[in-house]
Amino acid sequence: MAIEIDDDAGRMSSDECDTVAVRRPDGGWTITGRRGVYSRNQAITAMVLAERRAAGATDEDVFVQGWEAELVMPSHGFETRPEESK
């Protein structure tokens, strides 16, 4: 598992899945397959979660449950929403 975080380009990607996080001009982050705007830390969490799911983890996985919970809570004034489809 390798997540590449390029703060200069405002992009996060993984060699394990197709999920990408992109920084917006206001400093928030959008993530492939998720609705809402996230903080940088939440974007990293979403990338780790995407890699875990790509490796076969399901909703019953305690780590998946914990990381999903972290992504529901707003951070730094950005509105976040739970993923509508998995």
C-alpha positions, 0 to 999 in steps of 0.5 A: 500500500502506498499513498502519494501525497503531493501538497505542491500539486494538491493531489493524493493518489494510491497505487492500490486503488483508483481513488484520488483526492484533490485540493480545492482553492478554499483548502478543502479536499474532494475525494473520488466517490465521496460527496462533500468537502473534507479537511486534509486529514480527512482526505488522508483517512479517505485514501487509507479507507479506499486502499483497505476496501480495495484489499477486500475489507467490508463494512464489518471491518472495525477499521472501516467502521472507525474511518467512516465515522471520522469522515462523517464529522465536519472538520475545519468548517467544511461540510461532509456527508457520508458516502451514499453508495459503496 
